[in-house]
Every structure is written in structure tokens, then in C-alpha cells.
């Protein structure tokens, strides 16, 4: 049911543009069995590049069984195979291909948090490898019935949504992403010269220091599809309150109408209309979970619907978001955590963003 050129275009972009695979590299291709058609197409493209592909299938039901039966000792143990691979490959291309988006919604949040902590040293090692230029990752999605259902779409509609968001309707998708990169680079360059960001909107007025922190142009080289500009704010600088439009999604759980109040960078008050207990669990996972690791503005106006999949949602044009937890770019931010949770706010109805007291974004549109 996929469009005839979807797999070919996906493999071409992911291998040659996103992951920038070169001859001789060890390339991990990881995902669920449902993504096999795309994984094999990428496998083929990696071979064409003269690199060395490694397929790593991850059955969904295995994780379900793990959380049902694992003891505390087992929850504290990471998967040593994926740990080894991520410490040793040059590139990884990973797939989201959900078969049951609610598989973990009834798992005790403490179990999820405990197992996530087991990977803390793996995350640090990966960040260090990225910092040294030894490793690069790219993440994409393969359309499934479960994700289409979560988005309230048919599979055909969802596939069209993904196809459009990836710019696969363009004759040369790689060139199209290069053009977007140039546009976003202009925004980043302008923001780099400003030391403070302020979000203003419904029940929202919050400021962040960005002094000494550069902005990142998200143009399809890590997440794919892409479309955002972000920075990692100074860790103790967030002050004010923000109310989010869309739910926080954590392991299939939805936490609705999240409101956070920050003082000197730390969450001092957190409330939710639904999911308060889980929200409290999340921000208590570790010290970094109470701080902001990322501050961002979505720029992909081809993503028009919130579909409960953050790979797409955080890119939505007309929205801003922040992430609690780990700084996504270790050369910019210093916040350490085992989580990285993006939460979105719609800005199309009166929202404003200021940079050093200068209004540059209003009602979901850039003014610069």
C-alpha cells in the first residue's frame, strides 16, 4: 500500500543525507519486524555505499514480557547487545514502527523509570562519542496501522501524512531539505546573537537565558522528517510558568493539560488535568528531569496534525516546545538525565516569542 517510490526515497535520504554513510563504516539498522521492508531497502543502500550494515530486529512483545516478569535486578540490567553496538558502530539508523501504542500504558511507571536509569552510562558514552565525531545517529518512522489509529487516520491517510512531512513529493528530496536547511540557518544565525528567550501565551510567561548557547538547525540529519530550530538554555535560568496545549506522551501514556512553574531553572510546581501521578514520577526520575534540556520552535508546516508521535509532532509549524531532561546536543547543553521528554504548545492563537525583548515570532509565524 506504500507509494511506489517511498522506500527508495527513504533509503536514499537516510543513508546519503541524514546518516551521511561513507565507505567502510559500520552501520546499525535497528527497528521492529514491522519495519522490515524499509530496513532491507536501507540495508541495500548501505551495501551500495561500500559500508557494513548490521541488522538488529527488536520485537515489540519482548519488551512487554520484560516489564511483566522482570525482577528488580533484571530491571537494573541494560541490554548489553545494544549497549555494545552503540559504543562501537559508526552510524545507526533506527526505526519507530509501533504495533500497539498503549503497550506500556499500564506498566508501573516506577518500573519504566528504573529500567531507563540502567542506560545512564550508555547515554553518556554515546554523547561523548558524538562530541568526538565518532558516532552519528538518525531516527525515522515506518507507517503502521497502530500509529495510524493513534493519529485517527486510515493507514493510507497516515502514509500520505508521512510522505508529505518527509518532502517525498519533491523531485529531489535531498535538495528540498538542503533548501530548508538554508532557510533555518538564517533563523539560527539571528537568534545566536540574542541572550534571552521569552515565551508568552495562554497561561504562559516564561524566560530562559541562552547566553553562550548556539541554536541548532534541525534539517533532517538526525530526526527524519525534521523541521525545528532549538537550543539548550542555561540550566538554572528558566523562570516563569508555561501551560502546554498538547499532552505529554510517555511510553504510551498521555498526561494532559500540563502546567509547569520554574524557579532558577528547576520545576517547583507541576500539575496535570490527567496523569498527575505519572508526571510526579517522571520529574523525580533524577535531578536533571526537573530542568529544561531543550528549547525549540517547530518549522515544518507540512505537519498539520498532532498525531501523538513526537518525531512528527515536535516539528509542527506554529508550535513551540521544551524538553525536560537530557540536553540533546552535548556540545551546547550540560543537563544530564535518563529522560528527554518534549511537550508542545500551540502558538497560532496569540502566542508570542521574544528574543532579548524583541518580538520575532507571533501567531505561529516568524517575523524575521
C-alpha positions, 0 to 999 in steps of 0.5 A, spaced: 500 500 500 506 504 500 507 509 494 511 506 489 517 510 490 517 511 498 522 506 500 527 508 495 526 515 497 527 513 504 533 509 503 536 514 499 535 520 504 537 516 510 543 513 508 546 519 503 543 525 507 541 524 514 546 518 516 551 521 511 554 513 510 561 513 507 565 507 505 567 502 510 563 504 516 559 500 520 552 501 520 546 499 525 539 498 522 535 497 528 527 497 528 521 492 529 519 486 524 514 491 522 519 495 519 522 490 515 521 492 508 524 499 509 530 496 513 532 491 507 531 497 502 536 501 507 540 495 508 541 495 500 543 502 500 548 501 505 551 495 501 551 500 495 555 505 499 561 500 500 559 500 508 557 494 513 550 494 515 548 490 521 541 488 522 538 488 529 530 486 529 527 488 536 520 485 537 515 489 540 512 483 545 519 482 548 519 488 551 512 487 554 514 480 557 520 484 560 516 489 564 511 483 566 516 478 569 522 482 570 525 482 577 528 488 580 535 486 578 533 484 571 530 491 571 537 494 573 540 490 567 541 494 560 541 490 554 548 489 553 547 487 545 545 494 544 549 497 549 555 494 545 553 496 538 552 503 540 559 504 543 562 501 537 558 502 530 559 508 526 552 510 524 545 507 526 539 508 523 533 506 527 526 505 526 519 507 530 514 502 527 509 501 533 504 495 533 500 497 539 501 504 542 498 503 549 503 497 550 506 500 556 500 504 558 499 500 564 506 498 566 508 501 573 511 507 571 516 506 577 518 500 573 519 504 566 523 509 570 528 504 573 529 500 567 531 507 563 536 509 569 540 502 567 542 506 560 545 512 564 552 510 562 550 508 555 547 515 554 553 518 556 558 514 552 554 515 546 554 523 547 561 523 548 562 519 542 558 524 538 562 530 541 568 526 538 565 525 531 565 518 532 558 516 532 552 519 528 545 517 529 538 518 525 531 516 527 525 515 522 518 512 522 515 506 518 507 507 517 503 502 521 496 501 522 497 502 530 500 509 529 495 510 524 489 509 529 493 513 534 493 519 529 485 517 527 487 516 520 486 510 515 493 507 514 493 510 507 491 517 510 497 516 515 502 514 509 500 520 505 501 524 512 508 521 512 510 522 505 508 529 505 512 531 512 518 527 509 518 532 502 517 525 498 513 529 493 519 533 491 523 531 485 529 531 489 528 530 496 535 531 498 535 538 495 528 540 498 531 539 505 538 542 503 533 548 501 530 548 508 536 547 511 538 554 508 532 557 510 533 555 518 540 557 518 538 564 517 533 563 523 539 560 527 544 565 525 539 571 528 537 568 534 545 566 536 546 573 537 540 574 542 541 572 550 534 571 552 528 567 550 521 569 552 515 565 551 508 568 552 501 565 551 495 562 554 497 561 561 504 562 559 510 567 561 516 564 561 524 566 560 530 562 559 537 565 558 541 562 552 547 566 553 553 562 550 548 557 547 548 556 539 541 554 536 541 548 532 538 547 525 534 541 525 534 539 517 533 532 517 540 529 519 538 526 525 530 526 526 527 524 519 522 528 517 525 534 521 523 541 521 525 545 528 530 550 530 532 549 538 537 550 543 539 548 550 538 554 555 542 555 561 540 550 566 538 554 572 535 560 568 528 558 566 523 562 570 516 563 569 510 558 568 508 555 561 501 551 560 502 546 554 496 545 549 498 538 547 499 532 552 505 529 554 506 522 551 510 517 555 511 510 553 504 510 551 501 514 556 498 521 555 498 526 561 494 532 559 493 539 560 500 540 563 502 546 567 509 547 569 512 553 574 520 554 574 524 557 579 532 558 577 531 553 572 528 547 576 520 545 576 517 547 583 510 546 581 507 541 576 500 539 575 496 535 570 488 535 568 490 527 567 496 523 569 498 527 575 501 521 578 505 519 572 508 526 571 510 526 579 514 520 577 517 522 571 520 529 574 523 525 580 526 520 575 533 524 577 535 531 578 536 533 571 528 531 569 526 537 573 530 542 568 529 544 561 534 540 556 531 543 550 528 549 547 525 549 540 520 552 535 517 547 530 518 549 522 515 544 518 508 546 516 507 540 512 505 537 519 498 539 520 496 534 525 498 532 532 498 525 531 501 523 538 508 521 535 513 526 537 518 525 531 512 528 527 509 532 532 515 536 535 516 539 528 509 542 527 509 549 524 506 554 529 508 550 535 513 551 540 516 546 545 521 544 551 524 538 553 525 536 560 531 532 561 537 530 557 540 536 553 540 533 546 546 536 543 552 535 548 556 540 545 551 546 547 547 543 553 550 540 560 543 537 563 544 530 564 538 525 565 535 518 563 529 522 560 528 527 554 521 528 554 518 534 549 511 537 550 508 542 545 504 548 545 500 551 540 502 558 538 497 560 532 492 563 537 496 569 540 502 566 542 508 570 542 516 569 542 521 574 544 528 574 543 532 579 548 525 583 548 524 583 541 518 580 538 520 575 532 515 570 532 507 571 533 501 567 531 505 561 529 509 565 524 516 568 524 517 575 523 524 575 521 
